[in-house]
């Protein structure tokens, strides 16, 4: 998901769900941690609405619905819905996950061994 209009992304996910049915897990990356030219970050309200709609589509997880440093916003989404919230690939160390885990901001953590130092560090 990284179109200028997130509702266009949602329509694509809905079309995929219709095509594959409920027997296939769908994982969605909202890409809200990375700034891109010509693309604005979603507000917390938009992130929450998109997550709600993805949950209705039986999406298994939504990755990075907010920037990783918005622990409070991520926790709001994760604690408001049943859809799993994933993230953390841009966390520079394993210690960066502490607040996310304590506050329930991520259901699924995704450390990146290159950014997290190495496999032992993660």
DSSP file (Angstrom, degrees, kcal/mol; ACC not computed):
  #  RESIDUE AA STRUCTURE BP1 BP2  ACC     N-H-->O    O-->H-N    N-H-->O    O-->H-N    TCO  KAPPA ALPHA  PHI   PSI    X-CA   Y-CA   Z-CA
    1    1 A X              0   0    0      0, 0.0     5,-0.1     0, 0.0    27,-0.0   0.000 360.0 360.0 360.0 113.1    0.0    0.0    0.0
    2    2 A X        +     0   0    0      3,-0.1     2,-0.2    30,-0.0     4,-0.1   0.136 360.0 129.9-163.3  31.6    1.7    3.2   -1.1
    3    3 A X  S    S-     0   0    0      2,-0.1     6,-0.1     1,-0.1     3,-0.1  -0.488  70.0-109.8 -84.1 162.9   -0.6    5.0   -3.5
    4    4 A X  S    S+     0   0    0      1,-0.2     2,-0.6    -2,-0.2    36,-0.2   0.841 112.9  48.5 -61.2 -33.2   -1.4    8.7   -3.0
    5    5 A X  S >> S-     0   0    0      1,-0.1     3,-1.6    34,-0.0     4,-1.1  -0.930  73.3-158.6-111.3 110.5   -5.0    7.7   -2.0
    6    6 A X  H 3> S+     0   0    0     -2,-0.6     4,-2.3     1,-0.3     5,-0.1   0.748  90.8  66.1 -61.9 -22.2   -5.1    4.9    0.5
    7    7 A X  H 3> S+     0   0    0      2,-0.2     4,-1.9     1,-0.2    -1,-0.3   0.800  96.5  55.8 -69.8 -27.0   -8.6    4.1   -0.5
    8    8 A X  H <> S+     0   0    0     -3,-1.6     4,-1.6     2,-0.2    -1,-0.2   0.902 107.8  48.9 -66.5 -41.1   -7.2    3.0   -3.9
    9    9 A X  H  X S+     0   0    0     -4,-1.1     4,-2.2     1,-0.2    -2,-0.2   0.919 109.3  52.2 -61.6 -43.6   -4.9    0.6   -2.0
   10   10 A X  H  X S+     0   0    0     -4,-2.3     4,-2.5     1,-0.2    -1,-0.2   0.889 106.0  53.8 -61.8 -39.6   -7.9   -0.7    0.0
   11   11 A X  H  X S+     0   0    0     -4,-1.9     4,-2.1     1,-0.2    -1,-0.2   0.875 107.7  51.7 -62.2 -36.9   -9.8   -1.4   -3.2
   12   12 A X  H  X S+     0   0    0     -4,-1.6     4,-2.3     2,-0.2    -2,-0.2   0.923 109.7  48.2 -65.5 -44.3   -6.9   -3.4   -4.5
   13   13 A X  H  X S+     0   0    0     -4,-2.2     4,-2.8     1,-0.2    -2,-0.2   0.904 110.3  52.5 -62.9 -40.3   -6.8   -5.5   -1.3
   14   14 A X  H  X S+     0   0    0     -4,-2.5     4,-2.3     1,-0.2    -1,-0.2   0.900 109.3  49.5 -61.5 -40.4  -10.6   -6.0   -1.5
   15   15 A X  H  X S+     0   0    0     -4,-2.1     4,-2.1     2,-0.2    -1,-0.2   0.887 110.9  49.8 -65.9 -38.9  -10.1   -7.3   -5.1
   16   16 A X  H  X S+     0   0    0     -4,-2.3     4,-2.7     2,-0.2     5,-0.3   0.935 110.4  50.0 -64.1 -45.7   -7.3   -9.6   -4.0
   17   17 A X  H  X S+     0   0    0     -4,-2.8     4,-2.3     1,-0.2    -2,-0.2   0.921 111.2  49.0 -59.9 -43.2   -9.5  -11.0   -1.2
   18   18 A X  H  < S+     0   0    0     -4,-2.3    -1,-0.2     1,-0.2    -2,-0.2   0.892 113.7  47.3 -62.5 -38.8  -12.4  -11.5   -3.6
   19   19 A X  H  < S+     0   0    0     -4,-2.1    -2,-0.2     1,-0.2    -1,-0.2   0.884 122.8  31.0 -71.2 -39.4  -10.1  -13.3   -6.1
   20   20 A X  H >< S-     0   0    0     -4,-2.7     3,-0.5     1,-0.2    -2,-0.2   0.635  96.6-147.8 -98.2 -14.6   -8.4  -15.6   -3.6
   21   21 A X  G ><  -     0   0    0     -4,-2.3     3,-0.6    -5,-0.3    -1,-0.2  -0.249  44.4 -55.9  75.2-169.2  -11.2  -16.2   -1.1
   22   22 A X  G 3  S+     0   0    0      1,-0.2    -1,-0.2    -4,-0.1    -4,-0.1   0.443 118.1  82.6 -90.1   0.2  -10.7  -16.7    2.6
   23   23 A X  G <  S+     0   0    0     -3,-0.5     2,-0.4     2,-0.1    -1,-0.2   0.543  84.3  67.1 -81.2  -6.1   -8.4  -19.7    2.3
   24   24 A X  S <  S-     0   0    0     -3,-0.6     2,-0.3    -7,-0.1    -4,-0.1  -0.949  81.7-128.8-117.8 132.7   -5.3  -17.5    1.7
   25   25 A X        -     0   0    0     -2,-0.4     2,-0.5    34,-0.1    34,-0.1  -0.624  20.6-152.2 -77.4 136.2   -3.8  -15.2    4.3
   26   26 A X        -     0   0    0     32,-0.5    34,-2.2    -2,-0.3    35,-0.9  -0.945   8.0-167.0-110.9 130.4   -3.2  -11.6    3.1
   27   27 A X  E     -a   61   0A   0     -2,-0.5     2,-0.4    33,-0.2    35,-0.2  -0.965   8.1-160.4-115.8 131.8   -0.4   -9.6    4.7
   28   28 A X  E     -a   62   0A   0     33,-2.8    35,-3.9    -2,-0.4     2,-0.7  -0.944  11.0-157.3-121.0 132.0   -0.4   -5.8    4.0
   29   29 A X  E     -a   63   0A   0     -2,-0.4    35,-0.2    33,-0.2    33,-0.1  -0.928   4.0-171.3-105.3 112.5    2.5   -3.4    4.3
   30   30 A X        -     0   0    0     33,-3.1    34,-0.2    -2,-0.7    -1,-0.1   0.656  23.2-146.4 -78.5 -15.7    1.1    0.2    4.8
   31   31 A X    >   +     0   0    0     32,-0.5     3,-0.5     1,-0.1    33,-0.1   0.827  48.3 142.8  57.5  35.6    4.7    1.6    4.4
   32   32 A X  T 3   +     0   0    0     32,-2.2    35,-0.1    31,-0.3    -1,-0.1   0.450  58.7  66.8 -88.5   1.2    4.0    4.4    6.8
   33   33 A X  T 3  S+     0   0    0     31,-0.2     2,-0.5    34,-0.2    -1,-0.2   0.684  93.1  66.8 -88.2 -19.5    7.5    4.4    8.3
   34   34 A X  S <  S-     0   0    0     -3,-0.5     2,-0.3    33,-0.0    -1,-0.1  -0.899  74.6-140.2-113.8 122.7    9.2    5.6    5.1
   35   35 A X        -     0   0    0     -2,-0.5     2,-0.4    -3,-0.0     5,-0.1  -0.608  24.5-172.6 -75.6 133.1    8.7    9.0    3.6
   36   36 A X  B >   -D   39   0B   0      3,-0.6     3,-1.8    -2,-0.3     2,-0.1  -0.961  32.2 -97.5-127.5 146.9    8.5    9.0   -0.2
   37   37 A X  T 3  S+     0   0    0     -2,-0.4     3,-0.1     1,-0.3     0, 0.0  -0.399 110.5  13.6 -61.8 132.3    8.4   11.8   -2.6
   38   38 A X  T 3  S+     0   0    0      1,-0.2     2,-0.4    -2,-0.1    -1,-0.3   0.597 109.2  99.4  78.7  11.4    4.9   12.7   -3.6
   39   39 A X  B <   -D   36   0B   0     -3,-1.8    -3,-0.6   -34,-0.0     2,-0.3  -0.987  57.8-154.0-135.7 123.4    3.4   10.6   -0.8
   40   40 A X        -     0   0    0     -2,-0.4     2,-0.1   -36,-0.2    -3,-0.0  -0.698  26.1-106.4 -97.0 148.1    2.1   12.0    2.5
   41   41 A X        -     0   0    0     -2,-0.3     2,-0.2     1,-0.1    -1,-0.1  -0.382  38.9-112.1 -64.2 147.9    2.0   10.1    5.7
   42   42 A X        -     0   0    0     23,-0.1    -1,-0.1     1,-0.1     2,-0.1  -0.499  29.0-115.1 -75.7 151.8   -1.5    9.0    6.8
   43   43 A X     >  -     0   0    0     -2,-0.2     4,-2.6     1,-0.1     5,-0.2  -0.360  31.8-105.0 -73.5 166.8   -3.0   10.7    9.9
   44   44 A X  H  > S+     0   0    0      1,-0.2     4,-2.5     2,-0.2     5,-0.2   0.908 123.6  54.0 -60.5 -40.6   -3.7    8.4   12.9
   45   45 A X  H  > S+     0   0    0      2,-0.2     4,-2.4     1,-0.2    -1,-0.2   0.914 109.7  45.9 -60.7 -43.9   -7.4    8.6   12.0
   46   46 A X  H  > S+     0   0    0      2,-0.2     4,-2.8     1,-0.2     5,-0.3   0.924 111.8  51.9 -65.0 -43.7   -6.7    7.4    8.4
   47   47 A X  H  X S+     0   0    0     -4,-2.6     4,-2.3     1,-0.2    -2,-0.2   0.910 111.8  46.9 -57.8 -43.0   -4.4    4.6    9.7
   48   48 A X  H  X S+     0   0    0     -4,-2.5     4,-2.4     2,-0.2    -1,-0.2   0.910 112.6  48.9 -67.3 -42.8   -7.1    3.4   12.1
   49   49 A X  H  X S+     0   0    0     -4,-2.4     4,-2.2     2,-0.2    -2,-0.2   0.918 112.2  48.1 -64.0 -43.2   -9.9    3.5    9.4
   50   50 A X  H  X S+     0   0    0     -4,-2.8     4,-2.6     1,-0.2    -1,-0.2   0.923 111.4  50.9 -63.1 -43.3   -7.7    1.6    6.9
   51   51 A X  H  X S+     0   0    0     -4,-2.3     4,-2.4    -5,-0.3    -2,-0.2   0.902 108.8  52.0 -60.2 -41.3   -6.9   -1.0    9.6
   52   52 A X  H  X S+     0   0    0     -4,-2.4     4,-1.7     1,-0.2    -1,-0.2   0.917 111.3  46.6 -61.0 -43.5  -10.6   -1.4   10.4
   53   53 A X  H  X S+     0   0    0     -4,-2.2     4,-1.2     2,-0.2    -2,-0.2   0.886 111.2  51.4 -67.8 -38.8  -11.4   -1.9    6.7
   54   54 A X  H  <>S+     0   0    0     -4,-2.6     5,-2.1     1,-0.2     3,-0.2   0.887 106.8  54.8 -64.5 -38.0   -8.5   -4.4    6.3
   55   55 A X  H ><5S+     0   0    0     -4,-2.4     3,-1.8     1,-0.2    -1,-0.2   0.906 104.5  53.6 -61.1 -41.0   -9.8   -6.3    9.4
   56   56 A X  H 3<5S+     0   0    0     -4,-1.7    -1,-0.2     1,-0.3    -2,-0.2   0.807 105.5  54.9 -62.2 -29.1  -13.2   -6.6    7.7
   57   57 A X  T 3<5S-     0   0    0     -4,-1.2    -1,-0.3    -3,-0.2    -2,-0.2   0.326 118.4-114.9 -86.0   7.6  -11.4   -8.1    4.7
   58   58 A X  T < 5 +     0   0    0     -3,-1.8   -32,-0.5     1,-0.2     2,-0.3   0.870  51.1 173.4  60.8  39.6   -9.8  -10.7    7.0
   59   59 A X      < -     0   0    0     -5,-2.1    25,-0.2     1,-0.1    -1,-0.2  -0.636  28.0-144.2 -76.7 135.2   -6.3   -9.4    6.5
   60   60 A X  S    S-     0   0    0    -34,-2.2    24,-1.6    -2,-0.3     2,-0.3   0.950  71.7  -3.0 -70.5 -51.9   -3.9  -11.3    8.8
   61   61 A X  E     -ab  27  84A   0    -35,-0.9   -33,-2.8    22,-0.2     2,-0.5  -0.992  52.0-147.7-144.2 157.0   -1.5   -8.4    9.5
   62   62 A X  E     -ab  28  85A   0     22,-2.6    24,-2.2    -2,-0.3     2,-0.4  -0.986  22.8-148.4-119.6 119.5   -0.9   -4.8    8.6
   63   63 A X  E     -ab  29  86A   0    -35,-3.9   -33,-3.1    -2,-0.5   -32,-0.5  -0.740  67.7  -9.4 -93.3 135.4    2.7   -3.7    8.7
   64   64 A X        +     0   0    0     22,-2.7   -32,-2.2    -2,-0.4    -1,-0.2   0.900  61.3 167.6  50.5  61.0    3.8   -0.2    9.6
   65   65 A X  S    S+     0   0    0     -3,-0.4     2,-0.3    21,-0.3    -1,-0.1   0.611  75.0  21.1 -75.2  -9.1    0.4    1.7    9.8
   66   66 A X  S    S-     0   0    0    -19,-0.1   -34,-0.2   -25,-0.1   -33,-0.1  -0.948 104.6 -77.0-145.4 161.7    2.3    4.5   11.5
   67   67 A X    >   -     0   0    0     -2,-0.3     3,-2.1   -35,-0.1     7,-0.2  -0.365  48.5-115.9 -58.2 145.5    6.0    5.7   11.7
   68   68 A X  T 3  S+     0   0    0      1,-0.3    -1,-0.1   -35,-0.1   -35,-0.1   0.748 113.4  59.6 -61.4 -24.9    7.9    3.4   14.1
   69   69 A X  T 3  S+     0   0    0      1,-0.2     2,-1.5   -36,-0.1     3,-0.3   0.576  83.5  83.7 -81.9  -7.4    8.5    6.3   16.5
   70   70 A X    <>  +     0   0    0     -3,-2.1     4,-2.6     1,-0.2     5,-0.2  -0.508  52.5 156.8 -89.6  66.5    4.8    6.9   16.9
   71   71 A X  H  >  +     0   0    0     -2,-1.5     4,-2.4     1,-0.2    -1,-0.2   0.892  69.8  53.2 -60.4 -41.4    4.6    4.2   19.6
   72   72 A X  H  > S+     0   0    0     -3,-0.3     4,-2.1     2,-0.2    -1,-0.2   0.933 110.9  45.7 -61.6 -46.9    1.4    5.7   21.0
   73   73 A X  H  > S+     0   0    0      1,-0.2     4,-2.0     2,-0.2    -2,-0.2   0.907 112.8  50.0 -63.7 -42.4   -0.4    5.8   17.7
   74   74 A X  H  X S+     0   0    0     -4,-2.6     4,-2.9     1,-0.2    -1,-0.2   0.893 110.1  51.3 -61.4 -39.9    0.7    2.2   16.9
   75   75 A X  H  X S+     0   0    0     -4,-2.4     4,-2.6    -5,-0.2    -2,-0.2   0.881 106.0  55.0 -66.2 -38.2   -0.6    1.1   20.3
   76   76 A X  H  X S+     0   0    0     -4,-2.1     4,-0.8     2,-0.2    -1,-0.2   0.945 113.3  41.7 -58.3 -47.8   -4.0    2.8   19.7
   77   77 A X  H >X S+     0   0    0     -4,-2.0     4,-1.2     1,-0.2     3,-0.9   0.950 116.4  47.6 -65.5 -49.3   -4.4    0.8   16.5
   78   78 A X  H 3< S+     0   0    0     -4,-2.9    -1,-0.2     1,-0.3    -2,-0.2   0.853 116.2  43.9 -62.1 -35.7   -3.1   -2.5   17.9
   79   79 A X  H 3< S+     0   0    0     -4,-2.6    -1,-0.3    -5,-0.2    -2,-0.2   0.528 111.5  54.3 -89.7  -5.2   -5.2   -2.3   21.0
   80   80 A X  H << S+     0   0    0     -3,-0.9     2,-0.3    -4,-0.8    -2,-0.2   0.658 110.2  37.8 -97.2 -19.8   -8.4   -1.2   19.2
   81   81 A X     <  -     0   0    0     -4,-1.2   -29,-0.1     2,-0.2   -30,-0.0  -0.803  68.1-128.7-132.7 166.6   -8.6   -4.0   16.6
   82   82 A X  S    S+     0   0    0     -2,-0.3    -1,-0.1     2,-0.1     2,-0.1   0.663  76.9 104.8 -89.8 -18.6   -8.1   -7.7   16.2
   83   83 A X  S    S-     0   0    0     -6,-0.1    -2,-0.2   -32,-0.1     2,-0.2  -0.393  80.9-112.1 -61.4 137.8   -5.9   -7.4   13.1
   84   84 A X  E     -b   61   0A   0    -24,-1.6   -22,-2.6   -25,-0.2     2,-0.5  -0.500  24.3-144.7 -73.3 141.1   -2.3   -8.0   13.9
   85   85 A X  E     -b   62   0A   0    -24,-0.2    22,-3.1    -2,-0.2    23,-2.0  -0.933  20.4-173.5-108.3 127.6    0.1   -5.0   13.7
   86   86 A X  E     +bc  63 108A   0    -24,-2.2   -22,-2.7    -2,-0.5     2,-0.3  -0.826  18.1 119.6-119.3 155.8    3.6   -5.7   12.5
   87   87 A X  E     + c   0 109A   0     21,-1.5    23,-2.2    -2,-0.3    24,-0.0  -0.961  14.7 109.0 171.3 176.9    6.7   -3.6   12.2
   88   88 A X    >   +     0   0    0     -2,-0.3     3,-2.1    21,-0.2    24,-0.5   0.421  39.1 127.2 116.3   1.1   10.2   -2.9   13.2
   89   89 A X  T 3  S+     0   0    0      1,-0.3    26,-0.2    22,-0.2    23,-0.1   0.746  82.0  48.2 -64.0 -19.6   12.3   -3.6   10.1
   90   90 A X  T 3  S+     0   0    0     21,-0.1     2,-0.4    25,-0.1    -1,-0.3   0.268  79.6 122.8-102.4  11.4   13.9   -0.2   10.4
   91   91 A X    <   -     0   0    0     -3,-2.1    21,-0.4    19,-0.2     6,-0.1  -0.607  56.2-147.8 -73.5 126.8   14.7   -0.4   14.1
   92   92 A X  S    S+     0   0    0     -2,-0.4     2,-0.3    24,-0.1    -1,-0.1   0.746  76.0  14.6 -73.1 -22.7   18.4    0.2   14.5
   93   93 A X  S >  S-     0   0    0     24,-0.1     3,-1.3     1,-0.1     4,-0.2  -0.959  77.3-111.3-144.2 162.7   18.8   -2.1   17.5
   94   94 A X  G >  S+     0   0    0     22,-0.4     3,-1.6    -2,-0.3     4,-0.2   0.785 114.5  67.2 -63.2 -26.9   16.8   -4.8   19.3
   95   95 A X  G >  S+     0   0    0      1,-0.3     3,-1.2     2,-0.2     4,-0.4   0.701  83.0  74.1 -68.8 -18.8   16.4   -2.4   22.2
   96   96 A X  G <  S+     0   0    0     -3,-1.3     4,-0.4     1,-0.2    -1,-0.3   0.681  89.0  61.3 -66.4 -17.1   14.3   -0.2   20.0
   97   97 A X  G <> S+     0   0    0     -3,-1.6     4,-2.6    -4,-0.2     5,-0.3   0.632  78.7  89.5 -83.4 -14.4   11.4   -2.7   20.4
   98   98 A X  H <> S+     0   0    0     -3,-1.2     4,-2.8     1,-0.2     5,-0.2   0.919  90.0  40.9 -52.8 -56.7   11.1   -2.3   24.1
   99   99 A X  H  > S+     0   0    0     -4,-0.4     4,-2.4     1,-0.2     6,-0.3   0.869 113.9  54.8 -62.2 -36.7    8.6    0.5   24.2
  100  100 A X  H  4>S+     0   0    0     -4,-0.4     5,-2.9     1,-0.2     6,-0.8   0.917 113.3  41.3 -62.2 -42.6    6.6   -1.1   21.4
  101  101 A X  H ><5S+     0   0    0     -4,-2.6     3,-0.6     3,-0.2    -2,-0.2   0.911 114.7  50.3 -73.0 -42.6    6.3   -4.4   23.2
  102  102 A X  H 3<5S+     0   0    0     -4,-2.8    -2,-0.2    -5,-0.3    -1,-0.2   0.893 117.4  40.4 -62.1 -40.2    5.6   -2.8   26.6
  103  103 A X  T 3<5S-     0   0    0     -4,-2.4    -1,-0.2    -5,-0.2    -2,-0.2   0.437 111.8-117.0 -91.1  -0.2    2.9   -0.6   25.2
  104  104 A X  T < 5 +     0   0    0     -3,-0.6    -3,-0.2    -4,-0.4    -4,-0.1   0.823  68.2 140.5  71.2  31.2    1.4   -3.3   22.9
  105  105 A X      < +     0   0    0     -5,-2.9     2,-0.4    -6,-0.3   -27,-0.2   0.769  64.5  40.4 -79.1 -26.8    2.2   -1.4   19.8
  106  106 A X        -     0   0    0     -6,-0.8   -20,-0.2     1,-0.1     3,-0.2  -0.979  48.8-177.3-124.3 135.0    3.3   -4.4   17.8
  107  107 A X  S    S+     0   0    0    -22,-3.1     2,-0.4    -2,-0.4   -21,-0.2   0.725  88.7  32.4 -90.2 -30.4    1.8   -7.9   17.7
  108  108 A X  E    S-c   86   0A   0    -23,-2.0   -21,-1.5     2,-0.0     2,-0.4  -0.992  77.3-153.0-129.4 122.7    4.5   -9.1   15.4
  109  109 A X  E     -c   87   0A   0     -2,-0.4     2,-0.3   -23,-0.2   -21,-0.2  -0.775   5.0-166.6 -98.7 145.0    8.0   -7.7   15.5
  110  110 A X        -     0   0    0    -23,-2.2   -19,-0.2    -2,-0.4     2,-0.0  -0.616   8.7-173.5-129.5  71.6   10.2   -7.8   12.4
  111  111 A X        -     0   0    0     -2,-0.3     2,-0.6    11,-0.1   -22,-0.2  -0.375  17.8-139.6 -65.6 146.2   13.8   -7.1   13.2
  112  112 A X     >  -     0   0    0    -24,-0.5     4,-2.9   -21,-0.4     5,-0.1  -0.940   3.1-148.4-107.3 120.4   16.1   -6.7   10.3
  113  113 A X  T  4 S+     0   0    0     -2,-0.6     8,-0.1     1,-0.2    -1,-0.1   0.772  96.9  51.7 -64.0 -25.7   19.5   -8.4   10.9
  114  114 A X  T >4 S+     0   0    0      1,-0.1     3,-0.6     2,-0.1    -1,-0.2   0.908 117.9  35.7 -75.6 -42.1   21.3   -5.8    8.8
  115  115 A X  T 34 S+     0   0    0    -26,-0.2    -2,-0.2     1,-0.2    -1,-0.1   0.774 113.8  59.1 -80.9 -25.6   19.9   -2.8   10.6
  116  116 A X  T 3< S-     0   0    0     -4,-2.9     2,-0.7   -23,-0.1   -22,-0.4   0.218 119.6-101.1 -89.8  15.4   19.8   -4.5   14.0
  117  117 A X  S <  S-     0   0    0     -3,-0.6     2,-0.3    -5,-0.1    -4,-0.1  -0.404  78.2 -41.7 102.4 -57.0   23.6   -5.2   14.0
  118  118 A X  S  > S-     0   0    0     -2,-0.7     4,-1.6    -6,-0.1    -4,-0.1  -0.950  73.2 -70.1 176.2-178.1   23.6   -8.8   13.1
  119  119 A X  T  4 S+     0   0    0     -2,-0.3    -1,-0.1     1,-0.2    -5,-0.1   0.873 130.2  51.4 -63.1 -36.4   21.7  -12.1   13.7
  120  120 A X  T  4 S+     0   0    0      1,-0.2    -1,-0.2     2,-0.2    -3,-0.1   0.887 107.4  53.2 -67.8 -38.1   23.1  -12.3   17.3
  121  121 A X  T  4        0   0    0      1,-0.3   -27,-0.3    -8,-0.1    -1,-0.2   0.817 360.0 360.0 -65.5 -31.2   22.0   -8.7   18.0
  122  122 A X     <        0   0    0     -4,-1.6    -1,-0.3    -9,-0.1    -2,-0.2   0.451 360.0 360.0 -86.8 360.0   18.5   -9.5   16.9
